[in-house]
Amino acid sequence: MTTRYCMLLCAAVASNTIAGGESEPLPLKARILSNETAHIPAQCYTKTEDVRGDVHNPCYACHTPSDAPNYLNDGDLQLAYDFPLPAERNPWRNLFEDRREAVQALSDDEILDYIRRSNYLDDDGNIIPAVTLASVPPDWDYDDNGQWEGFVPDAYLKFDAEGFDRAPDGTLTGWRAFAYYPFLGSFWPTNGSTDDVMIRLPEPFRRNTDGEMDLSVYKTNLAIVEALVREADVVIDPVDEIGLGGVDLDKDGSLGVARKVVYDWAPLEGRSMWYVGQALAEQRAGRAHLAARLYPEGTEFLHTVRYIETEGPVGYGESVKIGDNRLSARMKEVRYARKRYWMSYARLESRMAGELKEKHDFPDRIRTVRGNLEAGVSNDQGWVYAAMIEDADGALRPQSYEELVFCVGCHSGIGATTDSSFAFPRKLDADGYRRGWYHWSQRGLRGLHEPVRRDGRPEYAFYLETNRAGDELRENEEVRARFFTAEGDVIPERLDALRQDIAELLYASPERALALNKAYRVIVQEQGFVFGRDATVAPVGNVHEVVEGGKATGVQEAVSGL
């Protein structure tokens, strides 16, 4: 028996003691990690080879050659597991729990009543967690000063025809919802959750040159950010370039009426782009920055994760099919991100070079994540992350430090992100419905055509063909039955239907939605999030319990996920 394996056995004994529930749970304010590699997600423990010897590659979706200024080209992680020693034993013990009896004990009526009761808005439209945080409970108050100084939810989820969130008195909160193609695998409703995302730019981006709130200025700045992040032209409603501050948005060489923002950013060649309104003055003064594939400092994202609703009210009256997946009233999580400071290309590249050198010199050293439940946690790339999650009774509470560390791995340590983000680069094109600025309660995924990769191949079909499954853990039997033959080959006719309507793949049946909702409700009652958040009913068989670092995955050649 090797020394390395002996160390793993010792770690297994210690971890089982923690997972067994014998000891008292850590207080929310604790900055101790029971799982010191909480930033490595459960999906990274997937067995890439099945019992027949067939190879599955879900890894490429996250670990892929990247675009600058994301300098983490981590496609090599498709070829081998690269864990530090403490991570080699799978800490995500919820994957191995059998919840079938507990799920069966929950009636359909009970779970439907539960997910249809909001834990975010009360009957008068007040934001419940904001009211709670105004008189912060002592066990949430990290610095014991009697004040909550962290993120306070402030979106009312009342969206107008352009996706802007409005307070009960009709004023803008600054949040704007956008529609996007869900990221591969875990973010599909059929794999456990529905979600939505909103973006908010700082106040100078919402004000005109006179300092007044100006919706035309705000929409134009959002389009400029979209053009930069996606490195593409963006169609906009006609605007007066002179009135916005004298910026040639369409790059036609004159100031007039612009109908699109032209992406043309090459500062080394003397070509730049400019924000409009008050943000233009901030940019010229060096207090607001602009660069391709980066958001300006102060950018915020709000991401709600919810249960799967398949019945009941449909929101704003848009017609839907029976069984379509929609956002539940109840929140599983409310996630928040804010870009606190600017990092140039050079700083980002230097940071990544330093991280890679440290990993090479000290392969078993664990990453240190700065922060706490009140201030949030830093990804060391300019962003801070905070969140709330359900307590055992279903009310929203702040996530602990360890629960927040879980967020950092995906939002800083993979090649697939753009400035640490997933959703906004996947926003629907501006030439589509409402230019892609709408909330899922106004129109769902049904009827959206399949997105296309850079190489021209349909993205979701490529995932099915490369992974040979509909989720990273290969546990989604419904997708398997719907899209694969008994031999594991993709059914061409099903791919044809997928190209016309992504809901054919992404939506769970009402029966599956009920089962996944119940399974997650059991995890909530156990408050076992530090052992995993995946809504699994039966023990998962396609993940490693122990995997030695450097073990080959069986994938012979890395593929691009972009």
N, C-alpha and C positions, 0 to 999 in steps of 0.2 A: 504494500500500500504506500503510495507516494505521500510526501509531506504535504503537498498541495491538497490532496484529497482528504487527508486527516483534518486539515484546517477547515475544509468545506463541511465535514461532518460536525465539527465543533460549532460552526456557524449555524448549521441546521438545528442542532439541539437548542441553541440560544433562541433562534427565531421561533421555533415551535413553542417554547415557553411563553414568548410574547404573544403569539397568535392564539394560544390556547385560552386566553382570557383569564389566567390565574392572577395576574398582577393588575393593579389599578391603572385605568387609562391615564395617559398624560394629560395635564390641563391644557386648554386651548392656547394659553399664552406661552407654553414651553417652546424652547428653541433647540430641543433635542430630537434627533432622528432615530426612531426605532428601526427604520430602513434607511441606512446611510446612503443608498444609491436610489433614492426615491425619484430621481430625475430620469432614470432609465425605465421606459414604459413596459407594460406587460407584453405588448406585441413583439418586442425584441427577443422574447424567449420562444417564439414560434418554431416548431420543427419544420424545416424546409423540405425534408424528405419524408415521404409517407411509407407505409408498410410494404408497398409494391416497388419502392425504389424510385418512384416518380418525384421530380424536383418541383417545388413551388417557390415562387419568388415574389412575396408581397413587399419585400424590403425596399425595392427600387422606388416605391412611392415617396418615401422619406429620404432615404440615403441615395443620393444621386449627384452627378456632377452639377455644380451650381453656377449661377450667374453672379458676377461681381455687382455690388460689393459684399455678397455672401461668399466668403473665401473658403468655406468648408466644402471642399470637393470630397464627399465621403462615399462615393460609389463602391469603394473597396469593402464597405460593410455588407454589401450584398454577397460577398464571397466567403466571409468568415465572421464568426462571432468574436467580438473584440471587447470583452468585459474586464474590468479590474477584478482582482481576486474577491473582494467582498460581494460582488454582484453575481458571482457564478452560481450560487444557489438562488433559484427563483423566489423572490420575496413576496410575490403577488399571490398569497395563499387563497384568496377568494376564488381564484380560477379552479381550485380543486375541491370546492365545497359543493355538496349535493343539496340543492334547494327545492327539489321536486315536491317533497312533502309540504314544505312551508308555502310554496306557490299554490299547491292544490288547496291548501287551507284558506286561501284568500278567495272570496267569491268575486265573480265578475262585477256585480253591482257595487261591492265594496271598493274595488280598485278604481272603477269608473267614477264613483262619487268622490274619491280621494283626488284623482288627477284633475277633476273639474272644479275644484275649490282652490282659488288663487291664494298663494302664500306671499304674493308680491303686492297686489292692490286690494284694498278693502272695498266694502260696498259703496263708500263715498268717493272712491278714486284716489285715496291717499296711498302713498308708497309705504307699505308696512315696515320693511327693514329700516327705512329712513326715520320713521317715528321711533322705532326701538333704539336706534343709534343716537338719537337726540338725548336720551338718558341712558348712556352706555352701561350695560351690566358690568360689575367689577371684574368678572372672570373673562371679559373681552378686552379690558382696558390694559394694554400692554405696559404702558409707562405709569399706570396708576395715578394719572393726573385728573381723573374725572371727566375727561373730554375724549371723544372719538376724533382722531385727527387723520384717519385714513379715508379710503373711498366710501362715499355715501351714494347709493343708487338714486338717480334723479331723472330717469326716463319714465314717462307716464304711459308709454306704449299706445298712444293715441296718434295715429299717423294720417297725414293729409294726402292729397292726390299726388304729391311729389315725394312722398316718403319721409317728410319732416315730422318729428315727434313734437307734439304740442301739449302744454300744461292745460289743466282744466279751464283756465281763463283765456286760452287761445294763444298765449305767447309761445315762442319757439324755445325749446330747451337746448337747441344746438345739435341734438342727435338726428342723424338721418339714416334710415334703413336702406339697405341695398340687397338686391337679389344676386345670388352667386351659385356656381356649380359646386355642390358639396365635394369636399376633398375625399380621396379614395379610401374605401374601407370603413373604418370606425365611424366616420361622420355621416354615413348613410342611415336614414331612419330604420331601414330593415335590420340594422345591427344594434339598435337599442334606444336611440334618442332622436328627437327633433331639435332644431336650434335656429337661432337667427343672429344676425350681427348688425350693429350700427356703428357709424363713424362720427366723430365730432372734431372739427378743427378749432384752434384757439380763437378767441374773440377778435383779434385784428383781422382774421381771415373772413369774418362775417360783417365787417364794417367798411363803409366807403371812405373816401379820402377826407370827408368832414367828420368822421368818427361816429356816424349813425349806422344802426343796423340796416343792412341792405341785402335782401334775398338774392338779387341778381349777382352781387359781388360774391356772396357765399357760394352760390351754385357754380360760378365760374372758377373760383379757387378750388372747389372740390373736383371740377373737371380737369384743372391743371395738375392736381395731385394724381388723379387717375391716369392722365397721359404719361406722367413721369414714372409711376409705379409699373405701368404696363408697357411703357416705351412704344406708344402708339397714339395716333391722332384720335381725338374724342369729339364727337358731334355734340353741339350745344344749341340751345335756343338762341336766336339772334340777339347780339348785345352790341352796345355802342362802345367801341374801344377807347374813345376819348373820355367818355364819362366814367370809365373804370380806372382811369389813371394814365391813359396814354400808352397802353401796351399793345403791341402788334401780335395779337393772339393767333391769327391765322397765317402769319409770316408771309403776307402778300406784299410787303414793302410799303404799305400805307395804312393810315388809321381810318377806319370806317366801321361798317357793320360786320362783325365776325360771326360765322355759323359753325365754327369748329375751333378747337385748340389743336394746333399743329405741334407734334412732338419733334423738336429740333434742338437737342442739347448736346453740344460738343465743345466745352469750354476751351480745350486745348487748340481748337480751330477757330476760336473767337465767336462761337455761337452759344447763346445762353437762352434761358427762359425766365419769365418774371411772373410773380403773383400780381394780383390786382387789389385795388382799394387800399385800406390801411396796411395790409400785409406787404404791399409794395414798399412802403416807407420803412417797415421793419426789416425787409430784405436788404434794402440799400444801406441801412444802418448796421447791418451785420448781426441783427438779433433774430432773424429768421433765415433759414438756409434752404437751398434747393439743389437737388441732385437726382439723377436717374435712379430709380428703384429704392429711394429713401423717402420717408415721410418727414415733414417739417417737425421740429421740436414742439411739444405740446399736443400732438395728435393723440386722440383717445379712441379706443374701441370698447364697445359693450357687447358681450356675447352671452345670451341666455341659452341654457341647455334644459330641455323639457322632456316630459313623457310623450308617448305617441297617442294622439287622439284620432280615432277613426269614425266617430259618430258625433252627435250633438251639434251645437251652433257652428256655423261656418265663417263667422267673422263679418266681413263687409258685404256679404251677399253674393260673392262670386260663386258661380255654379261649380260643384265638384262631384266626382263620382262617389257612390257609397263605398266606404272602406278606404278612401284616400287618407293618407297620413297628414295630420296637421299638428300644430303646436297645442299642447295642453295648456290650460290656465295655470296649473301648478308648475313652478320652477324646480328643477333639480339643482341647478347652479346658476349664479349670476357672476360672470367673469368680466374682469375689467383690466385694460392695459392702457398705460400712458407713456408716451415718449418723453422722458424727463430732460434729456440733453442730447445734443447733436454729436455724432461721431463721423468724421470725414472718411473717405475711402482709405486714406493712409492709416488712420487710427484703427479702423476695422481690420485692415490687413495685418497691421502690427500685432493687434490683439490675438488674431487667429494664429499667427506664426508663433507667438509665445505659448499659446495653448497647445499647439501641436508639438512644440519642443518639450514642454513639460510632460505631455503624455508619452513621448518617446523616452525621456530620461527616467520618468517615474510612472510606469504603466499601471501600477496598483494604487496610485494616489487618488483619493476621492475628491471630486470637485466640491468647493466651498461655495454655498449660495448665501448671499447677504440679504438680511431682511427679517421681518416678523409679521404676525398676523395683522397688525394695525397699519404699518407702513407699506406692507406688501413686500415682494421679493424682487431683486434685480437680476436681469439676465446678462449684465455686464456689457450690453451693447446699446445702452441708452434707455432701455425699457424697464418699467416696473409693473408687476402683476399682482392683482389682489382679487379676491373672490369671496362669495358666500355660497353656502351649501346647506342642504336640509339637516335639521337636527332630528332626533328620534321621533318627534311628534310631527315633523313636517314643516316646522317654521325655519326660516332662513337664518343662519348664523355665520359669522366670519369663519373662513377656513384657517386651520392651524398653519403654523410655519411648515410642517412636514407636508400637509396637503397642498400648500402652495408650491413647494419645491417640485412636486409632481408636474407642475405646469412648465417649468423652466427647460427641461430637456428638449421638448419639441419646439419651444419658442426661442431656442438659441443654439441647438446642437445638431442641426440636420441641414442638408444641402437644399431641401425643397422649398424653404421659406424665402420670402422677399421682405427684407428688413424685419425679420422675425415674425411676419404675419402669414396667414394662410388664405383667408377669405377674400380680401379686397382685390388681390391680383386675379382672382377667379370671378370677379364681378361680371354680370351679363353685359353684353355690348350695348353701347349707347344708342345704337340704331334700332334696338328692340323695344319691347313694351315699357313705357314710361322711362325710357333710356336706362333701364336697369335699376332705377331708384324707386323701389317699393318694398313693402314688408310682406313676409309670407302669409300673413293673415289677409292680405288683399288679393293675393294670387299665389297659388302653390306651385310645386314642381311639375304637376301634370301638364303634359303637352310641350315641355321643353325638349328641343332637339339635343342629341348627344354632343358634348364638346369634342373638339378635335385637337390632337397633339400637334407639336411643331412639325413632326414628320408626316402629317396629313392623316394619321391613323385615328380612328375613333377612340377616345381616351378610356371610357369605361370598358369597352370591348377588349382593349389591350390589357387592362387590368385582369379581366376574367381569363384571358388566354395565358397571361404570364404567371398569374397566381394559381390558376385552375381552381378557384374558389371565389366566393363573394365577400370574404372577410379575411383579416390577417390570421385569425385563429382556426380558420376552416371549419367552423362550427355551424354555419348558417345552412341548414339542410333545405330550407325553403328555396334559397337561391340555387343550391345544387340541383334540386329537383326541377326547377323552372328553366335553368339555362344549360345544364350539362346532361350528357348521356350517362348510362350506367358505367361506361368505360372512362368517364372523366373528360370527354371531348365536348367543346362548346357547340350548342345547337345553332346552326346558321340562321334559321328562321327567327329564333329569339333575338339574335343580334340585329336583324332587320327591324324588328319591332322596337328595340332599344334605341336605334338611331333616330326614330321619330318621337319617342317619348321615354325620357329617362326614368319616369315613375314606374315603368315596367320592371325595372331592376331595383330602384332605390326604395320603393314602398314595401312595407311589411303587410301581410294579410291581417285582418282584424284578430284572428286567433293568435298569430305570432305576436302582434302588438300587445295583446292582453298578457301573454306569458312573460314578455320582457318587462312590461310595466310592473308586474307582480314581483319578478325576481329582483328588480332594483329596489322596490319598496322594502323587501326583506333586508337588503344591504343597508338601507337607511335606518331601519329599526335597530340593526346591530351596530350602527355607527362604525363600520369596519372599513372606512375609505382608505386607510393607510395600507390595507391589504388588497386593494383593487376596487375599481368602480365599474367594471364591465358587467353588464346585465346577463349573467349566465345562469341557466336553470340547472343543468347537470354538470358534473365535473368535466373539465376540458381535457381532451386526450392529446391534442396536437401541440402541446407546449412542453418544453424541457423543465424538469424539476431541478436538474443540475446540468450546467453546460460549461465546459472548460474553455477559457479564453483562447482564441486562436483556432478553435475547431472549425473545419471547413463546412460550409452550408450545403455544398453540392452544386451550387450555381456556378457555371463555368465562365460566364461572361457578364459583366455588369451592363445594365441597360439604363437609359435615361428616363427619368420620370417627368421631365419638363416638356 
